[in-house]
Structures are given as structure tokens and as C-alpha cells.
Amino acid sequence: MKATFITSGRQFTVKQGDILIVNQYPGKNEGDVLTFDQVLLVGEGVNAKIGTPTVAGAKVTATILENKRGEKIRIFKHRRRKGYYRRRGHRQELS
């Protein structure tokens, strides 16, 4: 059975046993269980239940396997011929 839910402003479609990479939840550690109540769609094919906007009583539960940091993203901007440049980096916290 598939389900589509919203978390952190993004939609995910999952089925049982899937592994997702999402933004880290503050205060949550490895082994904690998360419950997502904003389920938009449950089931597949003819048996699918579509919410208006969410399906009443539907929940998706997930366990945090690990907290880690994503790949480094480098931001570089410059002004041509002026010798001005700025370099920054960012690593997103993921679960």
C-alpha cells in the first residue's frame, strides 16, 4: 500500500519498508519514531483514498535510522574585473 504525505513543505510517496532522506528534526535522535498526520493519499489504483485535503485518521510512521550531514554545496559569487569574490559553503542536516 502506498501513501503520500507532507513534511517540511515537501511531499513524499512511500510504501512500507522505504528509506527516505528528509531534513533533520530538531531534538530527535536515532531510534526515535516520527508520526506524520498530513496524509494526502492512501492506497493505489481503484482502492486509493484521496483526502480533501488530508485523509481523516490516516498516519504514516517512520523510525530515524541516522542523523547525518548532506554533501557540501559551494556558493560562489563575484564581480567581474573588480577583484571581488565571495565563497560560502553549506551542509544540510539530514535524517
Jmol script that loads the backbone (N, CA, C; Angstrom):
load data "model"
ATOM      1  N   MET A   1       0.837  -1.168   0.000  1.00  0.00           N
ATOM      2  CA  MET A   1       0.000   0.000   0.000  1.00  0.00           C
ATOM      3  C   MET A   1       0.891   1.243   0.000  1.00  0.00           C
ATOM      4  N   LYS A   2       0.552   2.208  -0.813  1.00  0.00           N
ATOM      5  CA  LYS A   2       1.317   3.447  -0.913  1.00  0.00           C
ATOM      6  C   LYS A   2       0.593   4.561  -0.167  1.00  0.00           C
ATOM      7  N   ALA A   3       1.368   5.546   0.248  1.00  0.00           N
ATOM      8  CA  ALA A   3       0.804   6.726   0.902  1.00  0.00           C
ATOM      9  C   ALA A   3       1.623   7.943   0.491  1.00  0.00           C
ATOM     10  N   THR A   4       0.943   9.065   0.332  1.00  0.00           N
ATOM     11  CA  THR A   4       1.605  10.330   0.043  1.00  0.00           C
ATOM     12  C   THR A   4       1.344  11.261   1.216  1.00  0.00           C
ATOM     13  N   PHE A   5       2.419  11.834   1.765  1.00  0.00           N
ATOM     14  CA  PHE A   5       2.271  12.710   2.923  1.00  0.00           C
ATOM     15  C   PHE A   5       3.155  13.938   2.767  1.00  0.00           C
ATOM     16  N   ILE A   6       2.894  14.946   3.617  1.00  0.00           N
ATOM     17  CA  ILE A   6       3.648  16.200   3.595  1.00  0.00           C
ATOM     18  C   ILE A   6       4.478  16.299   4.867  1.00  0.00           C
ATOM     19  N   THR A   7       5.747  16.678   4.712  1.00  0.00           N
ATOM     20  CA  THR A   7       6.591  17.020   5.842  1.00  0.00           C
ATOM     21  C   THR A   7       7.592  18.074   5.399  1.00  0.00           C
ATOM     22  N   SER A   8       7.781  19.077   6.208  1.00  0.00           N
ATOM     23  CA  SER A   8       8.715  20.178   5.931  1.00  0.00           C
ATOM     24  C   SER A   8       8.436  20.844   4.586  1.00  0.00           C
ATOM     25  N   GLY A   9       7.167  20.929   4.203  1.00  0.00           N
ATOM     26  CA  GLY A   9       6.803  21.588   2.961  1.00  0.00           C
ATOM     27  C   GLY A   9       7.052  20.772   1.709  1.00  0.00           C
ATOM     28  N   ARG A  10       7.405  19.496   1.852  1.00  0.00           N
ATOM     29  CA  ARG A  10       7.665  18.626   0.701  1.00  0.00           C
ATOM     30  C   ARG A  10       6.757  17.407   0.769  1.00  0.00           C
ATOM     31  N   GLN A  11       6.383  16.883  -0.392  1.00  0.00           N
ATOM     32  CA  GLN A  11       5.540  15.696  -0.456  1.00  0.00           C
ATOM     33  C   GLN A  11       6.387  14.476  -0.775  1.00  0.00           C
ATOM     34  N   PHE A  12       6.070  13.362  -0.115  1.00  0.00           N
ATOM     35  CA  PHE A  12       6.760  12.101  -0.336  1.00  0.00           C
ATOM     36  C   PHE A  12       5.727  11.011  -0.559  1.00  0.00           C
ATOM     37  N   THR A  13       5.986  10.132  -1.519  1.00  0.00           N
ATOM     38  CA  THR A  13       5.168   8.947  -1.731  1.00  0.00           C
ATOM     39  C   THR A  13       5.990   7.750  -1.292  1.00  0.00           C
ATOM     40  N   VAL A  14       5.442   6.973  -0.355  1.00  0.00           N
ATOM     41  CA  VAL A  14       6.189   5.870   0.239  1.00  0.00           C
ATOM     42  C   VAL A  14       5.327   4.619   0.295  1.00  0.00           C
ATOM     43  N   LYS A  15       6.003   3.492   0.466  1.00  0.00           N
ATOM     44  CA  LYS A  15       5.326   2.240   0.792  1.00  0.00           C
ATOM     45  C   LYS A  15       6.089   1.626   1.957  1.00  0.00           C
ATOM     46  N   GLN A  16       5.574   0.587   2.526  1.00  0.00           N
ATOM     47  CA  GLN A  16       6.187   0.002   3.714  1.00  0.00           C
ATOM     48  C   GLN A  16       7.599  -0.484   3.410  1.00  0.00           C
ATOM     49  N   GLY A  17       8.546  -0.119   4.278  1.00  0.00           N
ATOM     50  CA  GLY A  17       9.927  -0.541   4.120  1.00  0.00           C
ATOM     51  C   GLY A  17      10.813   0.430   3.363  1.00  0.00           C
ATOM     52  N   ASP A  18      10.258   1.521   2.829  1.00  0.00           N
ATOM     53  CA  ASP A  18      11.067   2.507   2.100  1.00  0.00           C
ATOM     54  C   ASP A  18      11.975   3.280   3.053  1.00  0.00           C
ATOM     55  N   ILE A  19      13.117   3.729   2.527  1.00  0.00           N
ATOM     56  CA  ILE A  19      14.047   4.566   3.280  1.00  0.00           C
ATOM     57  C   ILE A  19      14.060   5.943   2.632  1.00  0.00           C
ATOM     58  N   LEU A  20      13.778   6.979   3.429  1.00  0.00           N
ATOM     59  CA  LEU A  20      13.728   8.355   2.944  1.00  0.00           C
ATOM     60  C   LEU A  20      14.851   9.173   3.555  1.00  0.00           C
ATOM     61  N   ILE A  21      15.269  10.194   2.838  1.00  0.00           N
ATOM     62  CA  ILE A  21      16.201  11.178   3.381  1.00  0.00           C
ATOM     63  C   ILE A  21      15.443  12.499   3.439  1.00  0.00           C
ATOM     64  N   VAL A  22      15.218  12.992   4.660  1.00  0.00           N
ATOM     65  CA  VAL A  22      14.466  14.227   4.864  1.00  0.00           C
ATOM     66  C   VAL A  22      15.290  15.176   5.724  1.00  0.00           C
ATOM     67  N   ASN A  23      14.851  16.430   5.825  1.00  0.00           N
ATOM     68  CA  ASN A  23      15.529  17.393   6.690  1.00  0.00           C
ATOM     69  C   ASN A  23      15.444  16.929   8.135  1.00  0.00           C
ATOM     70  N   GLN A  24      16.488  17.204   8.892  1.00  0.00           N
ATOM     71  CA  GLN A  24      16.566  16.740  10.271  1.00  0.00           C
ATOM     72  C   GLN A  24      15.541  17.454  11.148  1.00  0.00           C
ATOM     73  N   TYR A  25      14.953  16.705  12.083  1.00  0.00           N
ATOM     74  CA  TYR A  25      14.008  17.259  13.033  1.00  0.00           C
ATOM     75  C   TYR A  25      14.746  17.623  14.314  1.00  0.00           C
ATOM     76  N   PRO A  26      14.651  18.876  14.774  1.00  0.00           N
ATOM     77  CA  PRO A  26      15.370  19.280  15.988  1.00  0.00           C
ATOM     78  C   PRO A  26      14.908  18.467  17.195  1.00  0.00           C
ATOM     79  N   GLY A  27      15.852  18.019  17.984  1.00  0.00           N
ATOM     80  CA  GLY A  27      15.531  17.281  19.198  1.00  0.00           C
ATOM     81  C   GLY A  27      15.246  15.807  18.994  1.00  0.00           C
ATOM     82  N   LYS A  28      15.313  15.314  17.780  1.00  0.00           N
ATOM     83  CA  LYS A  28      15.061  13.899  17.503  1.00  0.00           C
ATOM     84  C   LYS A  28      16.381  13.193  17.251  1.00  0.00           C
ATOM     85  N   ASN A  29      16.528  12.010  17.816  1.00  0.00           N
ATOM     86  CA  ASN A  29      17.761  11.242  17.703  1.00  0.00           C
ATOM     87  C   ASN A  29      17.503   9.920  17.003  1.00  0.00           C
ATOM     88  N   GLU A  30      18.571   9.166  16.770  1.00  0.00           N
ATOM     89  CA  GLU A  30      18.452   7.863  16.127  1.00  0.00           C
ATOM     90  C   GLU A  30      17.575   6.953  16.974  1.00  0.00           C
ATOM     91  N   GLY A  31      16.671   6.231  16.311  1.00  0.00           N
ATOM     92  CA  GLY A  31      15.779   5.315  17.002  1.00  0.00           C
ATOM     93  C   GLY A  31      14.441   5.916  17.378  1.00  0.00           C
ATOM     94  N   ASP A  32      14.299   7.241  17.328  1.00  0.00           N
ATOM     95  CA  ASP A  32      13.023   7.881  17.643  1.00  0.00           C
ATOM     96  C   ASP A  32      12.018   7.607  16.527  1.00  0.00           C
ATOM     97  N   VAL A  33      10.746   7.554  16.904  1.00  0.00           N
ATOM     98  CA  VAL A  33       9.674   7.288  15.947  1.00  0.00           C
ATOM     99  C   VAL A  33       8.967   8.599  15.626  1.00  0.00           C
ATOM    100  N   LEU A  34       8.789   8.871  14.342  1.00  0.00           N
ATOM    101  CA  LEU A  34       8.071  10.057  13.874  1.00  0.00           C
ATOM    102  C   LEU A  34       6.711   9.633  13.348  1.00  0.00           C
ATOM    103  N   THR A  35       5.691  10.463  13.581  1.00  0.00           N
ATOM    104  CA  THR A  35       4.356  10.201  13.057  1.00  0.00           C
ATOM    105  C   THR A  35       3.942  11.384  12.198  1.00  0.00           C
ATOM    106  N   PHE A  36       3.548  11.104  10.968  1.00  0.00           N
ATOM    107  CA  PHE A  36       3.115  12.136  10.033  1.00  0.00           C
ATOM    108  C   PHE A  36       1.603  12.026   9.866  1.00  0.00           C
ATOM    109  N   ASP A  37       0.880  13.108  10.223  1.00  0.00           N
ATOM    110  CA  ASP A  37      -0.582  13.097  10.171  1.00  0.00           C
ATOM    111  C   ASP A  37      -1.138  13.681   8.879  1.00  0.00           C
ATOM    112  N   GLN A  38      -0.350  14.464   8.165  1.00  0.00           N
ATOM    113  CA  GLN A  38      -0.837  15.103   6.943  1.00  0.00           C
ATOM    114  C   GLN A  38      -0.682  14.150   5.762  1.00  0.00           C
ATOM    115  N   VAL A  39      -1.575  13.170   5.671  1.00  0.00           N
ATOM    116  CA  VAL A  39      -1.540  12.169   4.607  1.00  0.00           C
ATOM    117  C   VAL A  39      -2.521  12.599   3.523  1.00  0.00           C
ATOM    118  N   LEU A  40      -2.030  12.747   2.307  1.00  0.00           N
ATOM    119  CA  LEU A  40      -2.853  13.230   1.198  1.00  0.00           C
ATOM    120  C   LEU A  40      -3.534  12.104   0.439  1.00  0.00           C
ATOM    121  N   LEU A  41      -2.889  10.939   0.363  1.00  0.00           N
ATOM    122  CA  LEU A  41      -3.404   9.833  -0.442  1.00  0.00           C
ATOM    123  C   LEU A  41      -2.984   8.521   0.204  1.00  0.00           C
ATOM    124  N   VAL A  42      -3.913   7.567   0.238  1.00  0.00           N
ATOM    125  CA  VAL A  42      -3.614   6.237   0.773  1.00  0.00           C
ATOM    126  C   VAL A  42      -4.119   5.210  -0.223  1.00  0.00           C
ATOM    127  N   GLY A  43      -3.315   4.188  -0.493  1.00  0.00           N
ATOM    128  CA  GLY A  43      -3.706   3.126  -1.413  1.00  0.00           C
ATOM    129  C   GLY A  43      -3.227   3.409  -2.819  1.00  0.00           C
ATOM    130  N   GLU A  44      -3.574   2.491  -3.717  1.00  0.00           N
ATOM    131  CA  GLU A  44      -3.199   2.668  -5.114  1.00  0.00           C
ATOM    132  C   GLU A  44      -4.276   2.094  -6.021  1.00  0.00           C
ATOM    133  N   GLY A  45      -4.353   2.629  -7.212  1.00  0.00           N
ATOM    134  CA  GLY A  45      -5.319   2.148  -8.191  1.00  0.00           C
ATOM    135  C   GLY A  45      -6.749   2.518  -7.820  1.00  0.00           C
ATOM    136  N   VAL A  46      -7.661   1.557  -7.976  1.00  0.00           N
ATOM    137  CA  VAL A  46      -9.083   1.781  -7.718  1.00  0.00           C
ATOM    138  C   VAL A  46      -9.351   1.977  -6.226  1.00  0.00           C
ATOM    139  N   ASN A  47      -8.527   1.382  -5.377  1.00  0.00           N
ATOM    140  CA  ASN A  47      -8.743   1.432  -3.932  1.00  0.00           C
ATOM    141  C   ASN A  47      -8.135   2.664  -3.261  1.00  0.00           C
ATOM    142  N   ALA A  48      -7.645   3.623  -4.016  1.00  0.00           N
ATOM    143  CA  ALA A  48      -6.984   4.798  -3.442  1.00  0.00           C
ATOM    144  C   ALA A  48      -8.001   5.722  -2.780  1.00  0.00           C
ATOM    145  N   LYS A  49      -7.626   6.239  -1.609  1.00  0.00           N
ATOM    146  CA  LYS A  49      -8.440   7.235  -0.916  1.00  0.00           C
ATOM    147  C   LYS A  49      -7.707   8.565  -1.012  1.00  0.00           C
ATOM    148  N   ILE A  50      -8.372   9.547  -1.596  1.00  0.00           N
ATOM    149  CA  ILE A  50      -7.782  10.866  -1.775  1.00  0.00           C
ATOM    150  C   ILE A  50      -8.402  11.800  -0.751  1.00  0.00           C
ATOM    151  N   GLY A  51      -7.567  12.503  -0.017  1.00  0.00           N
ATOM    152  CA  GLY A  51      -8.044  13.399   1.026  1.00  0.00           C
ATOM    153  C   GLY A  51      -8.493  14.738   0.485  1.00  0.00           C
ATOM    154  N   THR A  52      -9.287  15.446   1.302  1.00  0.00           N
ATOM    155  CA  THR A  52      -9.750  16.784   0.941  1.00  0.00           C
ATOM    156  C   THR A  52      -9.475  17.743   2.083  1.00  0.00           C
ATOM    157  N   PRO A  53      -8.348  18.238   2.380  1.00  0.00           N
ATOM    158  CA  PRO A  53      -7.069  17.997   1.730  1.00  0.00           C
ATOM    159  C   PRO A  53      -6.320  16.782   2.274  1.00  0.00           C
ATOM    160  N   THR A  54      -6.673  16.284   3.481  1.00  0.00           N
ATOM    161  CA  THR A  54      -5.981  15.114   4.022  1.00  0.00           C
ATOM    162  C   THR A  54      -6.972  14.001   4.285  1.00  0.00           C
ATOM    163  N   VAL A  55      -6.465  12.780   4.377  1.00  0.00           N
ATOM    164  CA  VAL A  55      -7.295  11.613   4.665  1.00  0.00           C
ATOM    165  C   VAL A  55      -7.491  11.549   6.181  1.00  0.00           C
ATOM    166  N   ALA A  56      -8.743  11.518   6.611  1.00  0.00           N
ATOM    167  CA  ALA A  56      -9.045  11.507   8.046  1.00  0.00           C
ATOM    168  C   ALA A  56      -8.585  10.198   8.676  1.00  0.00           C
ATOM    169  N   GLY A  57      -7.859  10.305   9.786  1.00  0.00           N
ATOM    170  CA  GLY A  57      -7.432   9.124  10.537  1.00  0.00           C
ATOM    171  C   GLY A  57      -6.218   8.406   9.987  1.00  0.00           C
ATOM    172  N   ALA A  58      -5.678   8.851   8.883  1.00  0.00           N
ATOM    173  CA  ALA A  58      -4.517   8.177   8.288  1.00  0.00           C
ATOM    174  C   ALA A  58      -3.232   8.734   8.888  1.00  0.00           C
ATOM    175  N   LYS A  59      -2.268   7.841   9.133  1.00  0.00           N
ATOM    176  CA  LYS A  59      -0.971   8.232   9.679  1.00  0.00           C
ATOM    177  C   LYS A  59       0.119   7.441   8.988  1.00  0.00           C
ATOM    178  N   VAL A  60       1.288   8.048   8.899  1.00  0.00           N
ATOM    179  CA  VAL A  60       2.486   7.359   8.423  1.00  0.00           C
ATOM    180  C   VAL A  60       3.499   7.446   9.554  1.00  0.00           C
ATOM    181  N   THR A  61       4.062   6.303   9.946  1.00  0.00           N
ATOM    182  CA  THR A  61       5.074   6.304  10.999  1.00  0.00           C
ATOM    183  C   THR A  61       6.420   5.935  10.404  1.00  0.00           C
ATOM    184  N   ALA A  62       7.468   6.520  10.970  1.00  0.00           N
ATOM    185  CA  ALA A  62       8.826   6.272  10.487  1.00  0.00           C
ATOM    186  C   ALA A  62       9.779   6.265  11.674  1.00  0.00           C
ATOM    187  N   THR A  63      10.860   5.520  11.540  1.00  0.00           N
ATOM    188  CA  THR A  63      11.902   5.470  12.554  1.00  0.00           C
ATOM    189  C   THR A  63      13.156   6.122  11.992  1.00  0.00           C
ATOM    190  N   ILE A  64      13.804   6.966  12.784  1.00  0.00           N
ATOM    191  CA  ILE A  64      15.035   7.622  12.348  1.00  0.00           C
ATOM    192  C   ILE A  64      16.176   6.622  12.445  1.00  0.00           C
ATOM    193  N   LEU A  65      16.793   6.325  11.313  1.00  0.00           N
ATOM    194  CA  LEU A  65      17.905   5.381  11.281  1.00  0.00           C
ATOM    195  C   LEU A  65      19.214   6.059  11.651  1.00  0.00           C
ATOM    196  N   GLU A  66      19.438   7.275  11.132  1.00  0.00           N
ATOM    197  CA  GLU A  66      20.649   8.019  11.477  1.00  0.00           C
ATOM    198  C   GLU A  66      20.458   9.490  11.165  1.00  0.00           C
ATOM    199  N   ASN A  67      21.190  10.319  11.882  1.00  0.00           N
ATOM    200  CA  ASN A  67      21.272  11.748  11.591  1.00  0.00           C
ATOM    201  C   ASN A  67      22.643  12.008  10.994  1.00  0.00           C
ATOM    202  N   LYS A  68      22.669  12.709   9.863  1.00  0.00           N
ATOM    203  CA  LYS A  68      23.948  12.977   9.209  1.00  0.00           C
ATOM    204  C   LYS A  68      23.865  14.309   8.487  1.00  0.00           C
ATOM    205  N   ARG A  69      24.958  14.694   7.874  1.00  0.00           N
ATOM    206  CA  ARG A  69      25.006  15.917   7.094  1.00  0.00           C
ATOM    207  C   ARG A  69      25.116  15.564   5.620  1.00  0.00           C
ATOM    208  N   GLY A  70      24.451  16.355   4.783  1.00  0.00           N
ATOM    209  CA  GLY A  70      24.480  16.129   3.349  1.00  0.00           C
ATOM    210  C   GLY A  70      25.789  16.590   2.735  1.00  0.00           C
ATOM    211  N   GLU A  71      25.870  16.453   1.419  1.00  0.00           N
ATOM    212  CA  GLU A  71      27.068  16.890   0.705  1.00  0.00           C
ATOM    213  C   GLU A  71      27.210  18.405   0.782  1.00  0.00           C
ATOM    214  N   LYS A  72      28.442  18.865   0.713  1.00  0.00           N
ATOM    215  CA  LYS A  72      28.709  20.300   0.788  1.00  0.00           C
ATOM    216  C   LYS A  72      28.306  20.973  -0.520  1.00  0.00           C
ATOM    217  N   ILE A  73      27.566  22.046  -0.388  1.00  0.00           N
ATOM    218  CA  ILE A  73      27.187  22.868  -1.535  1.00  0.00           C
ATOM    219  C   ILE A  73      28.024  24.131  -1.461  1.00  0.00           C
ATOM    220  N   ARG A  74      28.704  24.469  -2.534  1.00  0.00           N
ATOM    221  CA  ARG A  74      29.562  25.649  -2.558  1.00  0.00           C
ATOM    222  C   ARG A  74      28.853  26.769  -3.315  1.00  0.00           C
ATOM    223  N   ILE A  75      28.826  27.932  -2.687  1.00  0.00           N
ATOM    224  CA  ILE A  75      28.218  29.110  -3.279  1.00  0.00           C
ATOM    225  C   ILE A  75      29.338  30.093  -3.589  1.00  0.00           C
ATOM    226  N   PHE A  76      29.421  30.547  -4.828  1.00  0.00           N
ATOM    227  CA  PHE A  76      30.489  31.454  -5.247  1.00  0.00           C
ATOM    228  C   PHE A  76      29.866  32.585  -6.044  1.00  0.00           C
ATOM    229  N   LYS A  77      30.142  33.810  -5.639  1.00  0.00           N
ATOM    230  CA  LYS A  77      29.698  34.943  -6.441  1.00  0.00           C
ATOM    231  C   LYS A  77      30.842  35.931  -6.571  1.00  0.00           C
ATOM    232  N   HIS A  78      30.848  36.676  -7.663  1.00  0.00           N
ATOM    233  CA  HIS A  78      31.936  37.612  -7.906  1.00  0.00           C
ATOM    234  C   HIS A  78      31.457  38.759  -8.778  1.00  0.00           C
ATOM    235  N   ARG A  79      32.258  39.822  -8.780  1.00  0.00           N
ATOM    236  CA  ARG A  79      32.040  40.959  -9.674  1.00  0.00           C
ATOM    237  C   ARG A  79      33.165  40.945 -10.699  1.00  0.00           C
ATOM    238  N   ARG A  80      32.808  40.950 -11.937  1.00  0.00           N
ATOM    239  CA  ARG A  80      33.841  40.862 -12.963  1.00  0.00           C
ATOM    240  C   ARG A  80      34.738  42.094 -12.962  1.00  0.00           C
ATOM    241  N   ARG A  81      35.995  41.846 -13.161  1.00  0.00           N
ATOM    242  CA  ARG A  81      37.035  42.873 -13.289  1.00  0.00           C
ATOM    243  C   ARG A  81      37.228  43.730 -12.034  1.00  0.00           C
ATOM    244  N   LYS A  82      36.626  43.421 -10.936  1.00  0.00           N
ATOM    245  CA  LYS A  82      36.736  44.249  -9.731  1.00  0.00           C
ATOM    246  C   LYS A  82      37.538  43.571  -8.619  1.00  0.00           C
ATOM    247  N   GLY A  83      37.868  42.317  -8.785  1.00  0.00           N
ATOM    248  CA  GLY A  83      38.622  41.611  -7.762  1.00  0.00           C
ATOM    249  C   GLY A  83      37.786  41.208  -6.555  1.00  0.00           C
ATOM    250  N   TYR A  84      36.464  41.346  -6.657  1.00  0.00           N
ATOM    251  CA  TYR A  84      35.584  40.990  -5.547  1.00  0.00           C
ATOM    252  C   TYR A  84      35.044  39.587  -5.769  1.00  0.00           C
ATOM    253  N   TYR A  85      35.153  38.765  -4.763  1.00  0.00           N
ATOM    254  CA  TYR A  85      34.506  37.463  -4.811  1.00  0.00           C
ATOM    255  C   TYR A  85      34.147  37.036  -3.398  1.00  0.00           C
ATOM    256  N   ARG A  86      33.199  36.137  -3.325  1.00  0.00           N
ATOM    257  CA  ARG A  86      32.745  35.636  -2.038  1.00  0.00           C
ATOM    258  C   ARG A  86      32.478  34.151  -2.168  1.00  0.00           C
ATOM    259  N   ARG A  87      33.047  33.372  -1.259  1.00  0.00           N
ATOM    260  CA  ARG A  87      32.846  31.926  -1.263  1.00  0.00           C
ATOM    261  C   ARG A  87      32.157  31.528   0.035  1.00  0.00           C
ATOM    262  N   ARG A  88      31.167  30.683  -0.082  1.00  0.00           N
ATOM    263  CA  ARG A  88      30.481  30.150   1.092  1.00  0.00           C
ATOM    264  C   ARG A  88      30.189  28.687   0.847  1.00  0.00           C
ATOM    265  N   GLY A  89      29.959  27.969   1.915  1.00  0.00           N
ATOM    266  CA  GLY A  89      29.591  26.568   1.812  1.00  0.00           C
ATOM    267  C   GLY A  89      28.446  26.267   2.761  1.00  0.00           C
ATOM    268  N   HIS A  90      27.721  25.206   2.469  1.00  0.00           N
ATOM    269  CA  HIS A  90      26.587  24.818   3.309  1.00  0.00           C
ATOM    270  C   HIS A  90      26.430  23.306   3.267  1.00  0.00           C
ATOM    271  N   ARG A  91      26.174  22.716   4.427  1.00  0.00           N
ATOM    272  CA  ARG A  91      25.855  21.292   4.517  1.00  0.00           C
ATOM    273  C   ARG A  91      24.544  21.161   5.274  1.00  0.00           C
ATOM    274  N   GLN A  92      23.552  20.557   4.644  1.00  0.00           N
ATOM    275  CA  GLN A  92      22.226  20.405   5.232  1.00  0.00           C
ATOM    276  C   GLN A  92      22.221  19.262   6.238  1.00  0.00           C
ATOM    277  N   GLU A  93      21.541  19.462   7.361  1.00  0.00           N
ATOM    278  CA  GLU A  93      21.371  18.406   8.360  1.00  0.00           C
ATOM    279  C   GLU A  93      20.238  17.493   7.898  1.00  0.00           C
ATOM    280  N   LEU A  94      20.503  16.194   7.789  1.00  0.00           N
ATOM    281  CA  LEU A  94      19.540  15.233   7.256  1.00  0.00           C
ATOM    282  C   LEU A  94      19.283  14.107   8.247  1.00  0.00           C
ATOM    283  N   SER A  95      18.112  13.482   8.105  1.00  0.00           N
ATOM    284  CA  SER A  95      17.780  12.284   8.874  1.00  0.00           C
ATOM    285  C   SER A  95      17.404  11.187   7.906  1.00  0.00           C
TER     286      SER A  95
END
end "model"
wireframe off; spacefill off
backbone 0.3
color backbone group
